[in-house]
Amino acid sequence: MIEKIKYEVKDLVVLLRNIPSLAVTFFVLSVVCMNLLANKELFSTEYLALDCGFTLSWFSFLCMDMICKRFGPKAAMKVSMVALFINLVTCGLFALLSRTPGMWGEFYSYIDSNPDAASVANASLNATFGGSWYVVLGSALAMFTSSGVNSIVNYLIAKTTKTTGFKNFALRSYVSTAVAQFVDNFIFAMVVSHVFFGWTMTQVIVCSITGSIMELLCEIVISPIGYKMVCSWEKHDVGREYLNMKAGK
């Protein structure tokens, strides 16, 4: 058991050393920022609810698809867990610092003209950055599950499809993203919106579907760039150390 843990730790260290740093950086940033931006509503009707986190959520799935194609599903899941861990640490830090006695900059914009508004602004920012435990829990559970679903579906399609080139990448990415985004939206809606905000099951299901469609459309637009990046990795043999280790060389 100890040897297995040591191997997995070594595997992760080598993996993070081999994946281009910008890819990991943007992946982690998209996860952290989309959870913060999820506090602001972007568009909402009875059966379509999008928060501002939607503008970045698709990006994390594209990163997973790129990593999965070059390094495999296990690698994509491991990087996802790293991003999730950093996000939880960031949320914890925000929650801790939001309880300090100092004031946000916005407080001083109102303090002279409207002290009550200044206090409300400060409390609101503390609540936004501090977050609610159930939102953090729902987000973490949703990402943990959906990242595994995305990587597994992506890998299975790669094993069964006969297409090559961009068609292969697109098929793997679009199907896995559509499925995983639905899972992500559904779990978050069930844990947070259904339990704490009184959403009906119809709203949970329909909003999960419509949200995943919107996120998929965003990925479709930008996926050619992701494919070209993966092709560049392959052309320049990026990650050879990790791939050799996986192959036992």
RAUR-V698511 format. One line per field, one symbol per residue. phi: phi as a letter, one per 40 degrees, with the letter a starting at -180 (. if undefined). Layout:
phi: ???
//
This chain:
phi: .cccccccccdccccccccdcccccccccccccccccccbcbaabcbabbbccdcbccccccccccccccbhccccccccccccccccccccccccccccccbcdcdccbdccadcccccccccccccccgbdccccccccccdcccccdcccdcccccbcbcbgcdccccccccccdcccccdcccccccbcccbbgcccccdcccccccccccccccdccddccccccccdcccfcgcdccccccgc
//
